[in-house]
Structures are given as C-alpha cells and as structure tokens.
Amino acid sequence: MPSKIFAFLILLAPFSAFAEVTYHKDIAPIVYANCTSCHREGESAPFSLSNYEEVSRKAKTIARVVDDGYMPPWHASPKHLPFQDVRRLSSDEISKFSLWLEAGKPEGDPAAAPQMPDFPKGWQLGEPDLVVSMAKAYEVPADGPDIYRNFVLPLDLPEDKWVKAIELRPSARSVLHHSLFFLDDSGTARSLDGKDGKPGFSGMGFRKSGSLGGFVPGATSKRLPGDLARPLPKGSDIVLSTHFHPSGKVENERTTIGLYFADSPPSRQLQEVQVPPGFGRGVGIDIPAGESNYVIEDSFTLPVDYEAISVGGHAHYICKTMEMTATLPDGERKVLLEITDWDMDWQDTYYFEESVILPAGTIIKSVISYDNSSNNPANPHIPSQRIKWGRESTDEMGSITLIGVPVEADDFTRLSRATKVERAKILTSLGRELINSRVASRLPRIIKSLDKNRDDNLDASELPERMRAALLLKLDADGDKSLNPSELQALKDWLENLKASEGV
Ligand code: HEC
C-alpha cells in the first residue's frame, strides 16, 4: 500500500466510516458500475466478478490491475476532449481496493449492497432487429500462421435498411482477432463460399459494394448518434472478413452478428478520415531491429466543414504511443486522441461527448511511435527483427481514423474525393515495392501468369490480393474493376517513369 494512503488511514482510523471498507458498502458499487459489464457469464472477460466470493478470490490481482490502470481497460488520455462512457476509476475508488485487501476483505452488511444492474442478457445493446450466424463453424488449427478468411452471411432483405449498430458474438474469442463487415450485392461471395471444402473463402475475389465497419479486440458496440446510420441496400450479403490468430488449441469459430436498424434514412452520409491512409501503408512503415523510438507521421487537410463523432487507432504489437491533433484555420489546436500506452488487445473507438466541429482548412495530423527494441515486452520477435508494414500481426500497421459527417450534406462528394486522393499516397510506396522486387522488367511474364482465364485482362480476382485495391485505384481508368491491355500498358509506363525518377 502506498505509504501516504497508509498514513491517511491511521489518521482517520477512529472514524468508523473509514475504519471499515466492506465489500457490500464500498467495493460492490465500484465493481458493478465498472467491471461486471464484461466480467460476467458469457461476456468478454475470462472470469466473473458479480458477488463477494468471486471478487474476494481475485482481490489481490484486482488491487494490482486497478492501481496500474490495466483495468478497467481504457487507453485514451483523459487530458483532452471528453469522451462518452469513459471507463476510468477515480483515485479514491482505486485506493478502496487496497484498503479493503489490507483490512482482510471484510464482507460487511449485505443490506448495504447496491442492486446489481440489470445487464441485458446475451447482447450488450439489447435484442437486435436481425440476428445472423455463419451456417457452419470454421476450424482454426492449434498453430501455424495467421489466417484471413471471408464468410458470407446471406441476408435476402426485401427492402433497403439503415444500420445504427452491429454487435458481433464470436464463439471462439481466443482466436478471432478481428472481423470487418463488408457488403456484396453481386452474389459473387456466395458463389465462392465453400469452394475449397471449408466454410468461407480466402482472398478478396469479390467487389465490395459497401462496408458496415468492423469488430476489433476490446471494441464495445455502440449506436451511431442522432439520425446517422450506414446503408444496407436490399440484395446485399454481409461478408465477414475475419483474421484468426491460432491460440495453441484447435478452435471452432461460428460467428453470430446482431444488427440494429434505424427507422428512417439518415440526413447525412458518414465519411471516415484515416491518417495515414491504408492503415499506414501510405507512409511505408519500415522499422529497423532494435530501434526504440521509430516515429511515423502524416496529415490531411479537410476540404469542407466536418463534424467528428468518434476516433480510434489501429496498430499491432510494438506500437507505443499515438496522437491525433487538429489545427484549426484560426490556429487553435485540439488533441482528438492521445494514447500513451498502446495495447493491441484494446483498440476501442472513442466517441466524443459532444461531436467536434472542424472547419474547412483544419489540418488533421497523426503521430505514431513504435518500440522495436528487445526491451519492449510486447515485441513478438526475440531478438528484435526489422519490421515492415504488413497484414500479419507480427508485421506493423499504424493509423488513426476519425468517423464523422460533412456539416453540409452536399459536401459529401468533395470530402470523399479528397480522401480518395489521399489514399493515392499508398501508391508511391507500392511503386517502390514493385521496383525493388524488379517487377518492371518481368512485367509481361507476370501478367501472363496472373491472367488465369487468358482474356488479356487482369480482373480484380486475378490481381495479387496484397496490391489489388491500390492497383485498381491507380490504374483502373474506366472503373470496371479489371485492367485491360491499355491500362496494363499504363502500369508499365508508370513503373518505367518511377524507376527513372528514383534513379534505381
Ligand atoms: C470492457 C471489458 C472489461 C471491463 C469493463 C473490465 N474488464 Fe477486467 N478484463 C477484461 C478482459 C477481456 C480480461 C482478460 C484479458 C486481459 O487480461 O487483458 C480482463 C482481465 C482482468 C483481470 C486479470 C488480469 C491479470 O493480469 O490476470 C482482472 C484482475 C480484471 N480484469 C479486473 C477488472 C476489474 C476490477 C474491473 C473493473 C474495475 C475490470 N476488470 C473491468 C475485460 C474487462
């Protein structure tokens, strides 16, 4: 126990209110309000904290993890704009756990206990409007590399819907790392499903017609504020694009999702602003072994007035800190998100208490740092190795995403176009990767081998998955999600020019 608290305790010992810190009077109210939402049967935490026995059994660990701030999990610094549903204990609440432990964990009078809150059963947000599950479970092996797999959830909706929230319930939480919710209105994903004898399919061989967000570790589902909602047109299927991380034990994942619909269409369309784009691919993350303070930064200037409703970061193991700031045209600087103790397992989306208005001309800047030394206990490589941008969890990524809407509904197209141009940054690093792997000189042969159906076009499904989105963005001039011979010639010219300009 910190000595200050101890001295304080001795001083106050004669006063009965402080002499007895009991479970029912002091601890239960804190636990029910801050812990039991996750620490109960069927929820994300590995054990339940819902009565005296359960809390008492873990008292020592609890005192430690609340003191060092590990629990309740919340990584956004409290020094800046206030967020909704903050999970942080006051210093007074934190000290109660050690006082209680020191006092021998007295139970106290059950009559003093608060009522256990009425937690919704099964779903954090209550009964969904529509519940869909994978038809069959997918078996994740005990070990081996990470697995990326898509699962189709056919919907057959008779009418357009607007989605306010999605809640995802994995059946094997320990292996499901994240899942993105894409839409497919072409039926292609359905036709690919199960072709290799296992549920789902690998690769992104379908054209995404939309997105409903995603589920990442530690995320909590929330309804979008006001009348905001994401479109779910009739005839669309949901495709769960899931990343598995084997756990050492064979697991069977059969994901269920619950959808919550809005009553009417929203008045404005959501537009994300991700800095840097492409989850950091655009800035070419490449971290030398042993480097303890590798920093990336990038910025984006808003072309229109923007109303930000939430912010969240994405990175992998060795990220240390991230910060997103907004510098307004009048020079005022707002910190939108600061994380000083990044933890890959807790990638929450933080909703601003009040949405933040950022006028046109505001510069949104992200600064993200990494510790690739062996002193970083989260480093997946011992000894440390060079780590580059990539999709495996042992590679790195890094970006911060604002979710919001243009203040004026009509400004959507301008904003959306500006974010697309921004994403073109990804191409410069893609070009460099292609040159370094000496693709340019072998291009005709490579195209021939990729063109599986020999129609002289490279369709989306024939392009290497890692580069597909970037290649189409750069080269697909007619927007048909396929590269025809003249577009492929443009690829050749582009690489030649890039090569000449970089003097490679
Ligand atoms: C948002 C969900 C959530 C909330 C809220 C939450 N926990 Fe946890 N807790 C977890 C999960 C998930 C784990 C297991 C994974 C981990 O250790 O990170 C965990 C692990 C723990 C552990 C084990 C840590 C260890 O080192 O073994 C303790 C103790 C704990 N929580 C106590 C608490 C207490 C006390 C509170 C409230 C003050 C709380 N938790 C609030 C989700 C939560």
Boltz pocket constraint, residues with backbone or C-beta under 6 A from the ligand:
constraints:
  - pocket:
      binder: B
      contacts: [[A, 30], [A, 31], [A, 34], [A, 35], [A, 36], [A, 37], [A, 38], [A, 39], [A, 44], [A, 45], [A, 46], [A, 58], [A, 61], [A, 62], [A, 65], [A, 66], [A, 71], [A, 72], [A, 73], [A, 87], [A, 89], [A, 218], [A, 345]]
      max_distance: 6.0
